[in-house]
């Protein structure tokens, strides 16, 4: 019995799905605005990455566009989303309103 040969996942697509995922951007930015200490930015980034991966998982499950091939690279997308989410959360933190 031969193993199934799976198509290669282009790394540029993994990078783009991780960085430009709207769920990651929105969740990380909005939570970054609510952060009261810089140490909590990683939590906002993590929540954004989880939201982005969840959206990608749903797209994979529903077979939307070419997401089924990216279902294999979900861990890579999560890592890229975590790094990008940290940047988005930092931007939200810097743009928050001061309510002192």
C-alpha positions as CSV (number, residue, x, y, z in Angstrom):
1,X,0.0,0.0,0.0
2,X,1.6,3.3,-1.2
3,X,1.3,6.4,0.9
4,X,-0.9,9.2,-0.6
5,X,1.2,11.9,-2.3
6,X,0.0,15.3,-1.2
7,X,0.5,18.5,-3.1
8,X,3.1,20.9,-1.8
9,X,1.9,24.0,-0.1
10,X,3.5,27.2,-1.4
11,X,5.2,29.0,1.5
12,X,4.2,32.4,0.1
13,X,0.5,31.4,0.5
14,X,1.1,30.3,4.1
15,X,2.8,33.7,4.7
16,X,-0.1,35.6,3.1
17,X,-2.8,33.6,4.8
18,X,-1.1,34.3,8.1
19,X,-0.4,38.0,7.7
20,X,-3.5,39.1,5.8
21,X,-6.2,37.0,7.5
22,X,-9.0,39.5,8.4
23,X,-9.9,37.6,11.6
24,X,-6.3,37.9,12.9
25,X,-6.2,41.6,12.1
26,X,-9.5,42.5,13.6
27,X,-9.2,40.4,16.8
28,X,-5.6,41.2,17.6
29,X,-6.1,45.0,16.9
30,X,-9.3,45.2,19.0
31,X,-7.8,43.3,21.9
32,X,-4.6,45.3,21.6
33,X,-6.7,48.5,22.2
34,X,-8.0,47.0,25.5
35,X,-4.6,45.9,26.8
36,X,-3.5,47.9,29.9
37,X,0.0,46.5,30.1
38,X,2.5,45.8,27.3
39,X,3.1,42.3,28.7
40,X,-0.5,41.3,27.7
41,X,0.1,42.0,24.0
42,X,1.1,38.4,23.5
43,X,-2.3,37.3,24.8
44,X,-4.0,39.5,22.2
45,X,-1.7,38.2,19.5
46,X,-2.5,34.6,20.5
47,X,-6.3,35.3,20.4
48,X,-5.9,36.8,17.0
49,X,-3.9,33.9,15.7
50,X,-6.5,31.4,17.1
51,X,-9.3,33.4,15.4
52,X,-7.4,33.4,12.1
53,X,-6.8,29.7,12.2
54,X,-10.4,29.0,13.1
55,X,-11.5,31.0,10.0
56,X,-9.1,29.1,7.9
57,X,-10.3,25.8,9.4
58,X,-13.9,26.7,8.6
59,X,-12.9,27.6,5.0
60,X,-11.0,24.3,4.7
61,X,-14.1,22.4,6.0
62,X,-16.4,24.2,3.6
63,X,-13.9,23.8,0.7
64,X,-13.8,27.5,-0.1
65,X,-11.3,28.7,-2.7
66,X,-7.9,26.8,-2.4
67,X,-8.1,26.5,1.4
68,X,-8.1,22.6,1.3
69,X,-4.5,22.6,0.3
70,X,-3.7,25.0,3.1
71,X,-5.3,22.7,5.7
72,X,-2.1,20.8,5.8
73,X,-0.1,23.9,6.7
74,X,-2.3,25.1,9.5
75,X,0.6,25.0,12.1
76,X,2.7,27.3,9.8
77,X,-0.2,29.6,9.4
78,X,-0.7,29.8,13.1
79,X,2.9,30.7,13.7
80,X,2.9,33.4,11.1
81,X,-0.5,34.7,12.4
82,X,1.0,34.8,15.9
83,X,3.9,37.0,14.8
84,X,1.6,39.2,12.7
85,X,-1.0,39.3,15.5
86,X,1.7,40.7,17.8
87,X,2.3,43.5,15.4
88,X,-1.4,44.2,15.0
89,X,-2.0,44.1,18.8
90,X,0.9,46.5,19.2
91,X,-0.6,48.9,16.7
92,X,-3.9,48.7,18.5
93,X,-2.1,49.4,21.8
94,X,-0.4,52.4,20.4
95,X,-3.7,53.8,18.9
96,X,-5.9,53.3,21.9
97,X,-7.6,56.2,23.6
98,X,-6.1,57.4,26.9
99,X,-8.9,57.3,29.5
100,X,-6.8,58.5,32.5
